[in-house]
Amino acid sequence: MKGHNFNDLQSYIKFLDRIGDLRTIEREVDPELEITEISCKTIEEDGPALLFKNVKGSKYPVATNLFGTKDRMNLSLGCNPKDLGEQILDFAQKSLPPKLSNIFESLPFIKRGLNFRSKRVHFNASSQQVDGNDSLSSLPILKCWPEDGGRFITMGLTITQSPLTSKRNMGMYRLQMHDDETLGMHWHPHKGGAAHYHEASQLGVDFPVSIVLGGDPSLIFCSIAPLPENIDEVLFSGFLKNKSIEMTKAKRSNMLVPANAEFVIEGRVPIGKTKLEGPFGDHFGYYSMEGQFPYLNIDTITRKLNPVFPATVVGRPPKEDMFLGIAATEIFGGLIKLVNPEVEDLWAYYEAGFHNLLVVSVDERYPKNAVKAMLSIWGTGQLSLTKCILTIPRFVDTKDIIQVLGYLGENFDPRKDLTLLQTSPLDTLDFTSGKLNVGSKVGFNCIGSGKPLHPDVFLEIKIDDPRNKIPFISDFRAINRNIIIIKTNIDVENAISEIKKNNLLDEFKFIFIVSDDIDIKENVDLLWGIFTRFDPSIDMYFSKVDVVKSSVSFEGQVIIDSTFKPWYPKVIEMSQDVKDMVNKNWKNY
């Protein structure tokens, strides 16, 4: 399934159909909730891409789950993401310093790099064959979850240009349909589109925006790729597909848009004006908070003659975005090694929403080398939003959470291995600090001596049931001899006070306390329940804390409160009546 090159979304969908990886659903479906439940159920079953031909209230078909398996993700990019990442790193390393022999070795890669450009076409592009006959209400825009604030475009590629430099940015942001003529622009302040809007605000100039639906699969992927700020996502798509991207002038501005898009929505964002946006069931698994965000006044919608409307559903992991995020990690993760040669590998855990847990294997060459790597990563692009970093020895598999937790439990000593940043930028979707865009970060250095540990360290152990002696524990799991997970049936602060006062469970170095809704026997749910629900500066407790002048030292047992707090937004959950309806009709879809 490698080496394929797709000119647009529909050629990709047709290929999926030919190889038996597409389910076409002729039955009428509702864009409000029903498509979401069908898509989520299909992801759970490792099922095919979906094409809904008969969507209530719209004449346009909807495609979902386009990237919903590893094989489909590889097919959409025309390569194995990990192999491509290694090729990019190898080329970059051979180019520093450049040598004639290295250039000849890298000729195939250099040839690929020649496609790092776009090709302007002047004919009537397929994306502009119909102009002005559509409004937002005619599009099959989804309402994904019961308590969403409305209907949202979930796979729109938002193209902006810097009013200062004319540099382009393309990002995938959720877009709320406020009414028939306006879309909410959920720009996080750390993203490129928000930076361009900020420049326009400073200059007081008009701010045109184009939103693309469709294009070839590599273009869609590049909209979520964590590229360096000055790398154009559209041009990088040409590099990925080994073919330059055809662009054409937009109808109502001088911006260039993909000529092969399914739909193009053009408009202008008024400076200094906002509308209430949200809530929205986001990829952390919760309804992200309402807030005031800019909005787009729509000038025109153009489209192909017979377009397909692409959509994705995010929510409590795993969902389709898992495969996009994993591919991004595999392609770009290796580039961290260029500025951090001690980094052997890294892995962002989809189970924790990617930004909440990053594991980094390090070849520690001098004292605190791992801390240097942490600080560098926290200063790099979108990785700056990472909340928790664990560093492990270079030979440990970053993807093996049992191995990782073994090294955390055995090697971590809070007296010398804790890095705590109490006020720092945080993902806009993170709610654990109770503040928007700001929170704390933590680094656990688990390198220790840098030597392999005894296999016994990683074994899940059997212990005497602690509920017989500690009545407030309602469930438990001893991950290894150093880490225990517990649930409590009393107020968590009282439980922590009892543990500390009476030295309970003192044979464990770490105690994680989670809420009743978490299945602690299942690792995906456990990682989600721990790392999406604690702020390091608020929810970490130590046996002993000493303060000498401006120096703070921590010692002893670590208790992390990962319970659901009163200010947290609701967990996403599909309504039971929709679940029942989809289950009843499942064989008829």
Secondary structure, DSSP 8 states (H G I E B T S, - for coil): --S---SSHHHHHHHHHHTT-EEEE-S-B-TBTHHHHHHHHHHHTT--EEEES-BTT-SS-EEE-TT-SHHHHHHHHTS-HHHHHHHHHHHHHHTSS--HHHHHHTHHHHHHHTT-SEEE--S--GGGSEES---GGGS--BB-STT-SS-EESSEEEEEE-TTT--EEEEE--EEEEETTEEE----TTSHHHHHHHHHHHHT---EEEEEEE--HHHHHHTT----TTS-HHHHHHHHHTS-EEEEE-SSSS-EEETTEEEEEEEE--TT--EEE--EE-TTSBEE--EEE-EEEEEEEEE-SS--EE-----SSSSTHHHHHHHHHHHHGGGHHHH-TTEEEEEE-GGGTTTT-EEEEE---STTHHHHHHHHHTTSGGGGG--EEEEEETTS-TT-HHHHHHHHHHH--HHHHEEEEEEEE--TT--TTSSSSEEEEEEEE--TTSS---GGGGS------GGGT-TTEEEEEE-SSSEEEEEESS-HHHHHHHHHHTTTTTT-SEEEEE-TTS-TTSHHHHHHHHHTS--HHHHEEEEEEEEETTEEEEEEEEEEEES--TTS--B----HHHHHHHHHHGGG-
